[in-house]
Amino acid sequence: MRLVERVADGWRLLVGPVGAVEEVTADAVVVATPAPASARLLAEVAPDAAFALAGVDYASVALVTIVLDERVELPGSGFLVPPVDGRFVKAATFSSNKWSWVADSGRTVLRASVGRAGESTALQVQDDDLVARVLADLAEAVGPLPTPADTHVQRWGGALPQYVVGHLDTVAMVRRSVAGVRGLEVCGAACGGVGIAAVVAGAQEAVSRLLADLGD
Ligand SMILES: Cc1cc2nc3c(=O)[nH]c(=O)nc-3n(C[C@H](O)[C@H](O)[C@H](O)COP(=O)(O)OP(=O)(O)OC[C@H]3O[C@@H](n4cnc5c(N)ncnc54)[C@H](O)[C@@H]3O)c2cc1C
């Protein structure tokens, strides 16, 4: 979505990639993009909401998957690492301990999550360096591992909104601002909670408010 514009009988949207931009008209709009995009889209129609959303910071993360040809005994299903421990890896999942369809392959599969709030520069290295740092942390946590048969790095830039003290006031400002605009709603992880369950619930609430609004 590139533009959200109020018109006499509803909304005019511009959507699509460069070179294939389309115009869409609608009775109502739910803006469900990450906060920086929502802030840009709402700048004209709900400036207070745009201002509030523009202040939401995001953490970037990367997932590093490691496949070992041999079966290695690992304890439990994984672990979480608090920031105070000062490690690069913030969580690890032992996929081959968790899922029978992975275990059935006879291989050991681990997935580590890296990238904490405010540390996006730590991710700005080559994939091989990320893998090496992950393997070093894993070796400390579970003991030395064999040389991986394969690895994969999946990066998620600006993926996780960070809730700081006062976030509820930010969300309240967004809600107040869009409540004053007929046929407009905002939802997504920046507003109603991070995680699929919270996001789905937030979307359902947004649509309910919208339908009530349009029914008036
Ligand atoms: C690596 C990782 C693992 C996770 N694992 C879990 C898990 O196991 N369980 C769980 O509950 N949660 C998990 N989460 C969190 C969960 O994925 C998010 O909280 C949730 O996806 C947020 O949903 P959302 O709709 O707000 O945002 P998103 O899922 O980010 O969706 C926003 C969408 O907006 C699109 N977009 C961006 N800009 C525009 C634009 N201008 N116009 C149109 N579209 C646009 C994006 O392409 C994207 O599709 C994980 C997150 C990450 C990063």
The ligand as an SDF file (V2000), in Angstrom:
LIG
                    3D

 53 58  0  0  0  0  0  0  0  0999 V2000
   11.6760  -15.0100   13.3690 C   0  0  0  0  0  0  0  0  0  0  0  0
   10.3310  -14.8360   14.0160 C   0  0  0  0  0  0  0  0  0  0  0  0
    9.7120  -15.9210   14.6140 C   0  0  0  0  0  0  0  0  0  0  0  0
    8.4600  -15.7710   15.2120 C   0  0  0  0  0  0  0  0  0  0  0  0
    7.8700  -16.8580   15.7790 N   0  0  0  0  0  0  0  0  0  0  0  0
    6.6380  -16.7200   16.3050 C   0  0  0  0  0  0  0  0  0  0  0  0
    5.9650  -17.8550   16.8340 C   0  0  0  0  0  0  0  0  0  0  0  0
    6.4850  -18.9670   16.8370 O   0  0  0  0  0  0  0  0  0  0  0  0
    4.7240  -17.6660   17.3600 N   0  0  0  0  0  0  0  0  0  0  0  0
    4.1020  -16.4400   17.3760 C   0  0  0  0  0  0  0  0  0  0  0  0
    2.9770  -16.3260   17.8490 O   0  0  0  0  0  0  0  0  0  0  0  0
    4.7280  -15.3600   16.8730 N   0  0  0  0  0  0  0  0  0  0  0  0
    5.9680  -15.4630   16.3380 C   0  0  0  0  0  0  0  0  0  0  0  0
    6.6070  -14.3670   15.8360 N   0  0  0  0  0  0  0  0  0  0  0  0
    5.9290  -13.0510   15.9210 C   0  0  0  0  0  0  0  0  0  0  0  0
    4.8880  -12.9280   14.8530 C   0  0  0  0  0  0  0  0  0  0  0  0
    5.4180  -13.3900   13.6290 O   0  0  0  0  0  0  0  0  0  0  0  0
    4.5050  -11.4550   14.7080 C   0  0  0  0  0  0  0  0  0  0  0  0
    4.1250  -10.9010   15.9680 O   0  0  0  0  0  0  0  0  0  0  0  0
    3.3470  -11.3100   13.7550 C   0  0  0  0  0  0  0  0  0  0  0  0
    3.6230  -11.8960   12.4910 O   0  0  0  0  0  0  0  0  0  0  0  0
    3.0450   -9.8470   13.5390 C   0  0  0  0  0  0  0  0  0  0  0  0
    1.9610   -9.7870   12.6590 O   0  0  0  0  0  0  0  0  0  0  0  0
    1.6260   -8.4310   11.9120 P   0  0  0  0  0  0  0  0  0  0  0  0
    0.4800   -8.7430   11.0180 O   0  0  0  0  0  0  0  0  0  0  0  0
    1.5040   -7.3140   12.8930 O   0  0  0  0  0  0  0  0  0  0  0  0
    2.9320   -8.0920   11.0860 O   0  0  0  0  0  0  0  0  0  0  0  0
    3.6190   -8.9030    9.9140 P   0  0  0  0  0  0  0  0  0  0  0  0
    3.4010  -10.3680   10.0510 O   0  0  0  0  0  0  0  0  0  0  0  0
    5.0070   -8.3610    9.8660 O   0  0  0  0  0  0  0  0  0  0  0  0
    2.7940   -8.4350    8.6410 O   0  0  0  0  0  0  0  0  0  0  0  0
    2.8920   -7.1350    8.1400 C   0  0  0  0  0  0  0  0  0  0  0  0
    2.7120   -7.2290    6.6490 C   0  0  0  0  0  0  0  0  0  0  0  0
    2.6650   -5.9160    6.1030 O   0  0  0  0  0  0  0  0  0  0  0  0
    3.3360   -5.9810    4.8680 C   0  0  0  0  0  0  0  0  0  0  0  0
    3.6960   -4.6110    4.4850 N   0  0  0  0  0  0  0  0  0  0  0  0
    4.7360   -3.8520    4.8870 C   0  0  0  0  0  0  0  0  0  0  0  0
    4.6780   -2.6340    4.3270 N   0  0  0  0  0  0  0  0  0  0  0  0
    3.5750   -2.6230    3.5490 C   0  0  0  0  0  0  0  0  0  0  0  0
    2.9580   -1.6550    2.7130 C   0  0  0  0  0  0  0  0  0  0  0  0
    3.4470   -0.4170    2.5770 N   0  0  0  0  0  0  0  0  0  0  0  0
    1.8240   -1.9960    2.0620 N   0  0  0  0  0  0  0  0  0  0  0  0
    1.2780   -3.2260    2.1960 C   0  0  0  0  0  0  0  0  0  0  0  0
    1.8160   -4.1940    2.9850 N   0  0  0  0  0  0  0  0  0  0  0  0
    2.9410   -3.8870    3.6480 C   0  0  0  0  0  0  0  0  0  0  0  0
    4.5050   -6.9040    5.0890 C   0  0  0  0  0  0  0  0  0  0  0  0
    4.9800   -7.3960    3.8660 O   0  0  0  0  0  0  0  0  0  0  0  0
    3.8380   -7.9770    5.9410 C   0  0  0  0  0  0  0  0  0  0  0  0
    3.2730   -8.9790    5.1390 O   0  0  0  0  0  0  0  0  0  0  0  0
    7.8430  -14.4890   15.2280 C   0  0  0  0  0  0  0  0  0  0  0  0
    8.4680  -13.3920   14.6300 C   0  0  0  0  0  0  0  0  0  0  0  0
    9.7070  -13.5640   14.0280 C   0  0  0  0  0  0  0  0  0  0  0  0
   10.3660  -12.3760   13.3710 C   0  0  0  0  0  0  0  0  0  0  0  0
  1  2  1  0
  2  3  1  0
  2 52  2  0
  3  4  2  0
  4  5  1  0
  4 50  1  0
  5  6  2  0
  6  7  1  0
  6 13  1  0
  7  8  2  0
  7  9  1  0
  9 10  1  0
 10 11  2  0
 10 12  1  0
 12 13  2  0
 13 14  1  0
 14 15  1  0
 14 50  1  0
 15 16  1  0
 16 17  1  0
 16 18  1  0
 18 19  1  0
 18 20  1  0
 20 21  1  0
 20 22  1  0
 22 23  1  0
 23 24  1  0
 24 25  2  0
 24 26  1  0
 24 27  1  0
 27 28  1  0
 28 29  2  0
 28 30  1  0
 28 31  1  0
 31 32  1  0
 32 33  1  0
 33 34  1  0
 33 48  1  0
 34 35  1  0
 35 36  1  0
 35 46  1  0
 36 37  1  0
 36 45  1  0
 37 38  2  0
 38 39  1  0
 39 40  1  0
 39 45  2  0
 40 41  1  0
 40 42  2  0
 42 43  1  0
 43 44  2  0
 44 45  1  0
 46 47  1  0
 46 48  1  0
 48 49  1  0
 50 51  2  0
 51 52  1  0
 52 53  1  0
M  END
$$$$
